[in-house]
Amino acid sequence: MSEEKSKKEKKSAEETVAEETVYLQFEGKEISLEEVETAIKENYDSVKKGEDEPTDIKIYLKPEDQKAYYVINCDYAGEVDILVD
């Protein structure tokens, strides 16, 4: 009977996973990390035109420059504008 209870507790815990959203706010502007990631992937796809799939993405946010710099697969670096009107 305790085994059934453990399964129910585990299932219940899995169902209550909170959705997380991270925002960057700077000088009255705001952007979500999800929007930054989407812009980076679109930029990468437009340059690489589907040559290879990103397996490792490192993002460096620099709000004072209104840029997100990134490195994909340790061999391609780029930047996208963020926090611009």
Protein Blocks (a to p, Z undefined) as FASTA:
>chain_A
ZZmmmmmmmmmmmmmpccddddddeehiacdfklmmmmmmmmmmmmnnomaacfbdcddd
dfknopacddehhlaccdddehiZZ
